[in-house]
């Protein structure tokens, strides 16, 4: 179906109007008082800590479709009881424009494997506050505990594509629930995962391409409009988060650290750390690659693929890197030291693919970063980690797949969350791809193209003597498309 320019403008205006009406009619509000239209979010949950985040906002969107911030003060109340008996409070935080009116704090000294409830107390001043609804998260289990864990992994949360489409072949979502946001978020919430992982391309600064975001205010708007969706508010009220960034939510498509095109490296880095609960706001120069032990069966690594990379156009070889020497050495050492039954590396970009031949942006690409990938894979084989429960999970690619490299190392791609942002993938043997000789195996790739996500489940089996990890591919409506299960003995 083709739409005229005027039709598209009318559709955009209708979407904006619907969003404004929806946000303004959820509950009666006093426009002079701060609101919390983006809800709350818990991030970087460990065995004993969490980062809590909210944002004081205006009551409604402005004429540009942005959700302005609002001055005020706030603090979080936490308890292990859903009635908030025996609760405790964080310090008061002032919502300030320089920090986008965000309320964010690291909460420490929590108990492992414990369900916590939290809510925001907020107002124009401390003497006149109100209390928001209850949210929840669970701290990670102790390293010795063979706990069951499940989590959802996503990429490609393209707001522009969802509301306005991407070209003629990828139309906008047309459901009557469009004003609520991405349908896949409902599907994820129904599965009740322990946490949610955004692998990057969480927002798209460079979409629409004719009006890309380049300033602080424009970049912030991308996060505001997305997190104000009711389905994000509902999901994050119950499911804590971990975040990575990729090109579109750092600067622009396939960006590296070169060039003067806006936004700058500094601005892109600062906005990511500001807008999601990934680092302690009081910590200077925090590192965003990290690993967490999640009980006896599981350890997860989150890599940083933008901050330390060589220029994409540099000749491939020993000096060219996505990770940087320090991160690469850290990755190897922590993998070698781990005795977790399953070791999952979650990367913003793929290492196996296959991917498009035309790109030079990731570890799969010819002329890209294959040398670093091959050296890393050789090291994995040397340490026999592919036999000790190591698997790769990646975002970035707009289709779901399960691929196996000739070395036996396996990779699972989440596919794009938003249907309009999805496409069919490149298959082994394709002359348009990075595996023209069909050297790898691909047990699964999504067809037809659809939005969706990857759900990972880890659970003990055989009275704790072994464990299983399952990789389940879902479409945006929660239909299970494919699943893979692996079983291995628990490392002693």
N, C-alpha and C positions, 0 to 999 in steps of 0.2 A: 504494500500500500504506500502511495506517495503523498507527501504532505507539502503544501505550499509554504513559502516563508512566513506568510501571514498566519497560516494555521499553526505553524510551530510557535510563533510568538504568542498566539492566543492560548495554546496549550501550556506554554511556560507561565503565562500570567495566571491561568486557572490553577496550575499547580501551586504557585506562590500564594494565591488567595486562599486556596484550600488549606495550605499549611498554616497560614496566619489565623484563619478561623478555628482550625483544630487546636492550635496552641493556646488561643485566647479563650477557649470554651471548655477546657479540661476541668478547671476549678475556678471559682470566683477569685479574683486577685485585686490587690491594691497596687496600682501602677507605681505609686510613690515608694513602695517597699521592695526590697530585693526578692527575687524568686530563684528557683533552682530548676530551670527548664531543661537542663542537660542531665539532671539526676546526679547520682553518685557513681563512683567507679573505684574498685579495689584493684591494685596492681602489684606485681612482683612479690607474691605471697611466698614466704619461706616457712621453715618450721617454727620461727619465733618472731616474725615481723611481717608487715604489710605497708604499702603506700596507699593512703586513702586520698581521693580527689573529688572535688565538686567545683562548681563555678556559680557565683552569684550573677544573676541575669536580670534583664528587663522582663516585663510581662509578655511582650509580643516581639515578633520580628519587625525590623525596620523596613523602609521602602526598598532597600537593596536586597532584601531577603536574608540579611544577617541578623543574629540574635545578640544585641548589645549586652555588655556587662553592666553591673550595678555595684556601686560602692556599698560597703557594709562590713560586718564582722561575722565570723563563724567558727565553730569547733565541732569535733566529732565526739559522739557518745558511743562507747562500746560495752558489750556485755556478752557473757556466754549463755545468757537466758533471753528468750525472745520477748519477755516482758520487761527487759532491761533492769531486772533486779540486780543489785550489787554492781552497777555499772561504773565506768570510769570515763574521764574526759581527756581529750587532748588540749593543748594550749589554744587560746584564742588566736585566730589569724585574721589579718585585715585584708580584704579584697581590694587590690590596687590596680589601676590601669596599666602600669608598667609590666605587670604579670598577668594581664588579661583577666583580672578579677577572679583568678583561680584560687581555690582553697586546697592546699596539698600538704600532706605531712607524712613522715615516716613514723609508724607506731611499732615499738619494739617490746621485748619481754613478754611475748605471747607464748602459749603452750602448744606443743606439737600436736598435729592430728585433731584439732579442736575446732568446733563450729562456733563462729563469732557472729554477733549481730551488731550492726552499727547504723547510726542515723545522724543527720546534720542538724545542729542547732544554729540558727542564723537570724540576722536582722540588721537594721540600719546601725544599731548600737547594742552594746551588751545588755542594757537595761530594758530593751524591748525586742524580744526574740520569739521565734516560733520553731517548732521541731518538725522535721521532715519524716517521711515514712521509713520503716525499717528495711535495711538491706542486709546481705549476709555474704560470708566467705568462710572457707575452711583452711586452716594452716596445713602445710605439708606434713606428712607422717615422718616419724623419726627414721633414720637410715636403716635401722635394724628391723623395721616392721615390714612384713610382706603384704603391703596394702594394695587394694584394688583402686585403680585410678582411670578416669576417662577424660579426654579433652578434645575440643574442636579446634581445627587449624584452618585458616582462611587466607585469601589474598584477593586483590582486585575489587575493592569496595568502591566501585565507580558511581558516584552520586549523579554526575552529569549523564552518564549512560543510562542509568535507571530511569531518570525523570524525562530525559529528552532524546534518548537514543544515540547511537553512534553510526552515522551513515545510513544508507538505505537498507542494508541487510541486517542491521541489528537495532530494531525498533525499541522504543521506550516501553516500560511496563504499563499495562492498561487496566489492571485490576481495580475494583472499587475501593480496595484498601490501600491504594497507592500513597495516600497521605501519611500512613503509618510507617512507611519505610520498607526496607528489604525483607521479602518473605522468608529468606533463608534464616534470618535471625529467630523467627518463630520456630522453625524446624529445629534449630540448635537448642533452643530453650526447652523444647519438649523432651529432648534426649537427656537433659539434666547433667551436663558435663561438669567436671570439677573445676575446669578453667577453660579459657578461650585464648587462642594465640593469633594475633594479627601479624603476618609475616612480612608486611610491607605493602606498598600501594594501598595503604589504608585510606588515603584521600588522593585526589589527582589535582595537583597544582596546575598542570598544563592542559586541563580539559575545562571548558572547550578551548581548542587550540587558538582560536582567534581572540580569546580574552583570557589568557593565562594569568594566574596569580603570581605577582612578583614582589609585592610589598608586605610588610608585617601585617597590616590590617587585612589584606586580601588572603594571605596564607591562613591567618586565624579563622577567617570566615569559612574556609573549607572544612575545618574541624567543627565549628559551631553548627553549621547547617546539617551536618551528618549526625553528630551526637545528640542533637535536639530531636531526632526521630524517636517516636514513642517506643518503637521496637528495640532501639539501642538502650533506652532508659530501662525498659523492662528486663532485657537480657543482663545488663551489667548490675542491676539491683541484686541478682542472684548468682552471677557467675563472674569470678575474678579474672583478671587479664594479664597477659604478657605481650609485649610489643617489640617488633622489629621494624626498621624502615627500609625502603628500597628507593628506586629512582624517582617515582612520581610524587612521593611524600617527602622527598629530600630537596630536589630542585626541578628536574624535568626528565623526560624519557631518555634512558641510557646515559645519564649524566655521570661524569667522574669529577675530579677535583680541579679540573682545568677550565679555562674560559671565563669571560667576564659577564656572561649572560645571567640576568637576574632570574630567580633569587640567588644570592651568593651562598657559598659554602657555610659561612658563619651563620647566616640567617636561617638556612635550611636546618642546620644542626640544632640551633637554639629553639626553633619552633617545635621540632619533634620532641625534644626533652621537656619543653614547656607543656605541650598539649596532652600528653599521655603520662600515666603514672609508671615511669620506668626507672627513674633515678631519684634519690633523696634530693629535694630542692635546696637543701642547705650545703650539699657537697659540691665543691668546685672541681671542674674537669673530671666528671665521672666517666667510667668506662662502660660501654653498653654491650660488650660481649660478656657472656656469663654462663654459668652452669649451675643447676640445682639438682640435688639428690632428692628423690621423691619416694622414699621408702626403699626396702631391700631390692625390689624388682626393677626400679626405673631410675635413670639419670638422664636429664635433658640438657642439651647445649643449644644456646642461641648465639649465632654468629653475627658479626657486624661487617657488612659487605660494601659500605660506601665510604667510611671515614678514612680508610688507610690505603685505598686502591691506587694502583698505577694508572696512568692514562690508558684508556681503552685502545687507542691507536698505536701504542708502543709495540714494537716487535715482541712476539711471545718468546719467552725464555726464562732462565733461572732467576732473573731480577724482577720479572713482572709478577705482580701479586694483587689479589683482591683483599686478602686478609691482613697483609703486613706481617713482617717477620715475628714481631712480638706476639700477636694473636695466634699465628700459625703454630709457634712453639708452645704456647699455652694450650691450644687445642690438642696437640699431640700428647703433651704431658698429662693433662687431666683425663684424657681418654685411656691412656696407658695405666693410670693409677686407679681407675674405677673398677670396682667389683660388682657393679649393678648387673642384674640379669639381662636387662635390655638397655642399650645405649642409643639414644635418638638425637641426631644432629638436625636441628631445624634451621634451614638456611633460607634467606630471602630469595635466593636465585638458585637454579638447578646446577648439579654437578654431572649428571648423567644424560638427561634429556631423552630423546634427541630434541634439538631446537632448530630454529630457522638458520639456514646457511649464511644469510645476509648480515647477521648480528656479530658484534665483537664485545659484547657486554658481560658475558658470564663464563663460568668454567667449562661449559660444553662447546663454546663457539670456536670455530677455526679462525686463528689469528687473534683469539681472545685470551683466555687464561687457562688453556689446556695443560700447559707445562706444570703449573702449580697443582692442578687437579691430578695429573698423572703421577707426580711425585708423592702426593698425599695418598692416593690409592695404592701405590707401591708400598708405602709405609704401613697402611692398613693390612695389606697382605702379609707383610713381614711380621707384624704383631698378631696376625690371625684374628683380627677383630671382627672380620666378616663372619667368623665362626663363633663369635662370642656375643652375639645379639646386637651388633651395630647395624642400624638402618638410617637412611637419609630421608628427610621430609623437606620439600621445597615449596615456596610460593612462586610468584612472578609469572609463571606460564598460565595461559588462559584456558587450559584444558586439563582434565584429570588424567593421570596415568600411573602405572606401576611398571618401572623399567629395571632391567638387570644388566649391569655392565659385564663385559667378558671376564672380569676379575671375580664376579659373583656378588659384588656389592649392589644393593638394591635401593631404589629411590621411589618415593611416593609423592606425587604432585597434587596439591590441593585443588587446583582449578580455580577459576574466578568465582567470587561469591555471587555476583550480579549476572543474571542471564544475558543482558545486553552486552556485557563485557566478555562473554565467552566465545570460543571458536573451536574448530576442529584442530587436532594436533598434527605435528609432523611425525610420521612413522619411520621406524628403521627401514633402511633401503631407499628412502626417498632421496632423489638427487637435489632436492631443495633443502635438505636438512644436513645435520652434522654427523649423521651415520649412514652415508651413502652405500657402504658395503654390508649393511645389516649385520654388524658384528654384535649388537646387543639384542636381548630378548625383551619383548614388551607384552606381558600377559594381559594387560588391560590398558585401553585408552577410551575416553568417553566418546560416544557417538549415539545420538546426535549431540551437537554442542549444547551445553546448558550450564547455568549457574549452579553452584553447590559448594560443598566443603568436605573435608576429611575428618572423620572421627577416629580417634585412637583409644583403644581400651587395653589396659594391662591388668591382669589378675593372677593370683596364685592358683596352682592346680596340683592334683595328686598330693593332698595333705601338706602343701607347702614345699614339696620336693622339686617341683618344676613351676614354671610360669608361662603364661601365654600373652602375646601381644597381637591384637587384631587391628587391621587398617580397613576402615569402612568408608566407601565413597557414597555420598548422598547428593541428590540434586537439591535445588533450592526449596522444593516442596516436601522434603524429608523422605523421598523415595530412595530406598537402598539400591544402588546400582551394581555394586561389586564389593567383595570383601576378601581379605587375605589374612590368614592366621598362622602365627609362628609359635612353636613351643620349644623350650629348652630348659635344661636343669638349672636350678638356682645355684649361682656361684658360691662356693664355700670360702 
